[in-house]
Amino acid sequence: MGWKLEQHPSFPGVAGPMVVCVMDGVGIGRHDESDAVWLARTPNLERLASTAVSTQLVAHGNAVGMPSDDDMGNSEVGHNALGAGRIFDQGAKLVDDAIACESLFEGAVWQRLRERVRSSGEALHFIGLLSDGNVHSHIEQLFALLRRCAADGVKKVRVHVLLDGRDVAETSALDYVDALERLLEALRNGGERDYRVASGGGRMRVTMDRYQADWQIVELGWKTHVLGEGRGFASPRQAIATMRDENPGVSDQQLAAFVIVDDEGVPVGRIRDGAAVVLYNFRGDRAIEISQAFEDETFPHFDRGARPDVLFAGIMQYDGDLQVPKNYLVSPPEIDRTLGEYLARDGLRQLAVSETQKFGHVTYFWNGNRSGHFDETVETYIEVRSETHPFEERPWMKAAEITDRLIEELMTNSYRHARVNYANGDMVGHTGRREPAIQAVEAVDLQIGRLLPVIESLGGALIVTADHGNADCMFELDEKTGEPMHDSEGRAVVKTSHTLNPVPFHVFAPGYALRLCEAVERPGLANVAATVLHLLGLRAPEDYWPSLLEG
């Protein structure tokens, strides 16, 4: 195919760099006490809203490849859409479809998993996030796998549960644990099968690290799930209730690791030689490191001890370039011809900058779930190392350092396109702490204020948008009334998950006659790629969602 992009028929392109700023987790909320974005002091965003070309974008549901418009967006699918310029069915929908048509169970990998434990007598282990948040996993997909185990004659199953409180209500873990325990009891069928929960812990403390931010999280998961080392409890309900009593107000995502033990204190679910293991998270960023721990022959990150001889599979392949994992149950979306690849093949220099927490989003996910560079001679990727302190304690995170590097690079006049992600609104929003979330949004606004004069001096353009909402709603809302929910003591119930709200879209391009294209119905994140090309003076590929600009 030809990669050469044609010139735009009516716009020659801005003279300077075309920069995309993604304010992660900064949506457009209700403009009330639940809305940390509205409560924040944001003079620069207000300036853009009143003077720049502006609209709102859909960042959830079908507009980002999710199964329905009831599904919130997330950073992974949001950056896929931003970089691809089109919509591809995402992990949640792909797995749902593969289960519904049974292609998952008819595939060679499921057959091998089943036969492995049939012949060895060991357990088939499932590890993953236990909720219906539909961002990293969905409990109904796990339930379908468990039911199929019973139908396929698997005698022994162990489930290692990672507690959410981030993509769902902050303290909802027992709802999901109780539902799982009821299903396992039914599948045991009076002792015919041995199906049990084996271990668990909060997702932000156990197993689900990403971008190698803190390998100790993965090490703790290994010790908990594989070795059975940790504080023992008779049941996951007892573990959760005990830790809540000991640490009032703790969120599910921060609960400590636990191991389920029998009456003699022996762990019920160590992962041993001959076992099979399925990681049932479909989203890749927090699944790669634990997959590598199971698969890699050479592993420098922590001492695994005697790595058990197991057959390991992901419900999806989390990194196609690195082939992680080697075995998987559902093929990931094949995202091709991304904005980044077109620009690289056309020889246009581009820059991507973020801190560790979102570095993969402006590189791997933006590039269609592809690791590495398309062409290192024209691409520069800069990671500002994130701190490991709780985000609510430092809501400014690394925003200033990111801007320092971005401005330094832009002032070299070396780049035609740049993209930057500020993680604050999302990472602090997930803590459920409204006041730090307000500060997080203010920190991002301050950095945008630093960028505006630089863009103007260089004769460039700046798109300011977001990948999904989060900080724009910090309280759970009553589905019937739409008003914030309150607990028995009259306090607003904290919300830690993403929202279904639209996100802002501003184009700052002083000196250029641009206007919004009114013909685009229900504009979404996928329209951004063509808009970037428009501002670069290039015509978008025919199958890209159209530019949001005229002129």
Order of alpha helices (4+ residues) and beta strands (2+ residues): beta-alpha-alpha-beta-alpha-alpha-alpha-alpha-beta-alpha-beta-alpha-beta-alpha-beta-alpha-beta-beta-alpha-beta-beta-alpha-beta-alpha-beta-alpha-beta-alpha-alpha-beta-beta-beta-alpha-beta
